[in-house]
Amino acid sequence: MIIFNFSHPLTPHQIKQIEDLIGKKVDEVMDIYTQIEPNQPIVPQIRILVDSCNLSLDQWQTLPIIINPPSLNFIAVTLLAELHGRCGYFPAHLRLRPKNNTLPPQFEVAEIINLQEVRDEARRRR
């Protein structure tokens, strides 16, 4: 399993939580520096971000991946559209949540959201 991390660095504890949730070992965490120039069009910038993952067309469609999305909504949704186009499906996404009463703030893995399953279920309600 490969995690493409478009957000803050994941801790060893968070990676262990992910492994426990998926029942598999995380083989690699690829930290993708996600900085957008707000005065420039976003779509070309997102394409560059995804290109920096260095996967072939076949790899996008076959490798088991999880995405840790960026927190800015307009970056996240544009990234999701780009990834869906390359993968042919919605990849799973991490949801982190703040831990109570921690200083400095700490985050734990709340769940892994199977976006393709969400999409397929919604499609049945059409």
C-alpha positions as CSV (number, residue, x, y, z in Angstrom):
1,M,0.0,0.0,0.0
2,I,1.3,3.5,-0.9
3,I,0.1,6.6,0.8
4,F,0.3,9.8,-1.2
5,N,0.4,12.5,1.5
6,F,-0.6,15.9,0.3
7,S,-0.9,17.3,3.8
8,H,1.1,17.5,7.0
9,P,3.7,14.7,7.7
10,L,2.2,11.5,9.1
11,T,3.6,10.2,12.3
12,P,4.7,6.6,12.9
13,H,1.7,6.2,15.2
14,Q,-0.7,7.4,12.4
15,I,0.9,5.0,10.0
16,K,0.4,2.1,12.5
17,Q,-3.3,3.2,12.8
18,I,-3.7,3.0,9.0
19,E,-2.1,-0.4,8.9
20,D,-4.5,-1.6,11.6
21,L,-7.5,-0.3,9.7
22,I,-6.5,-1.8,6.3
23,G,-5.0,-5.0,7.7
24,K,-1.9,-4.5,5.5
25,K,1.5,-3.0,5.7
26,V,2.1,0.5,4.4
27,D,5.0,0.0,1.9
28,E,5.7,3.7,1.3
29,V,4.5,7.2,2.2
30,M,5.2,9.7,-0.5
31,D,5.1,13.2,0.9
32,I,4.0,15.6,-1.9
33,Y,4.8,19.2,-1.2
34,T,1.4,21.0,-1.7
35,Q,1.8,24.7,-2.2
36,I,-0.5,26.5,-4.5
37,E,0.1,29.9,-6.0
38,P,-3.3,31.6,-5.3
39,N,-2.8,34.2,-8.2
40,Q,-2.4,31.4,-10.8
41,P,-5.0,29.0,-12.2
42,I,-5.3,25.9,-10.0
43,V,-5.8,23.1,-12.5
44,P,-2.3,23.3,-14.1
45,Q,-0.8,23.4,-10.6
46,I,-2.7,20.3,-9.5
47,R,-1.6,18.5,-12.6
48,I,2.0,19.3,-11.7
49,L,1.4,18.0,-8.1
50,V,0.1,14.7,-9.4
51,D,2.8,14.4,-12.0
52,S,5.3,14.8,-9.1
53,C,4.0,11.4,-7.8
54,N,6.0,9.8,-10.7
55,L,3.6,7.0,-11.5
56,S,3.0,5.6,-14.9
57,L,-0.4,5.4,-16.4
58,D,-0.5,1.7,-15.6
59,Q,0.6,2.3,-12.0
60,W,-2.2,4.9,-11.4
61,Q,-4.7,2.2,-12.4
62,T,-3.2,-0.8,-10.6
63,L,-1.3,0.2,-7.5
64,P,-3.1,0.1,-4.1
65,I,-3.1,3.7,-2.9
66,I,-4.5,5.9,-0.2
67,I,-4.6,9.6,-0.4
68,N,-4.1,12.0,2.5
69,P,-5.7,15.1,1.0
70,P,-4.7,18.7,1.5
71,S,-6.9,20.6,3.9
72,L,-7.8,23.5,1.6
73,N,-11.1,22.4,0.0
74,F,-10.6,23.9,-3.5
75,I,-7.2,22.0,-3.7
76,A,-8.7,18.8,-2.4
77,V,-11.6,18.7,-4.8
78,T,-9.5,19.6,-7.8
79,L,-7.0,16.9,-6.8
80,L,-9.8,14.4,-6.4
81,A,-11.0,15.1,-10.0
82,E,-7.4,14.7,-11.3
83,L,-6.9,11.5,-9.5
84,H,-10.2,10.0,-10.6
85,G,-9.2,10.8,-14.2
86,R,-5.9,9.0,-13.8
87,C,-7.0,6.0,-11.7
88,G,-10.4,5.5,-13.3
89,Y,-12.0,5.4,-9.8
90,F,-12.1,7.4,-6.6
91,P,-9.1,6.4,-4.4
92,A,-9.5,5.9,-0.7
93,H,-8.9,8.9,1.5
94,L,-7.7,9.4,5.0
95,R,-9.7,11.3,7.5
96,L,-7.7,12.6,10.5
97,R,-9.3,14.2,13.6
98,P,-7.8,16.2,16.4
99,K,-7.1,14.3,19.6
100,N,-8.7,15.7,22.7
101,N,-6.7,17.7,25.3
102,T,-3.3,17.6,23.5
103,L,-0.7,20.4,23.4
104,P,0.5,21.0,20.8
105,P,-2.5,19.8,18.8
106,Q,-2.2,16.2,17.7
107,F,-4.2,14.2,15.1
108,E,-5.2,10.6,14.9
109,V,-6.6,8.6,12.0
110,A,-10.4,8.6,12.3
111,E,-11.2,6.4,9.3
112,I,-10.3,5.5,5.7
113,I,-13.1,6.6,3.4
114,N,-13.7,4.4,0.4
115,L,-14.8,7.1,-1.9
116,Q,-15.6,4.7,-4.8
117,E,-18.0,2.8,-2.5
118,V,-19.6,6.1,-1.5
119,R,-20.0,7.0,-5.2
120,D,-21.4,3.5,-6.1
121,E,-23.9,3.7,-3.2
122,A,-25.0,7.2,-4.2
123,R,-25.4,6.0,-7.8
124,R,-28.0,3.4,-6.6
125,R,-30.1,6.2,-5.2
126,R,-30.4,8.0,-8.5
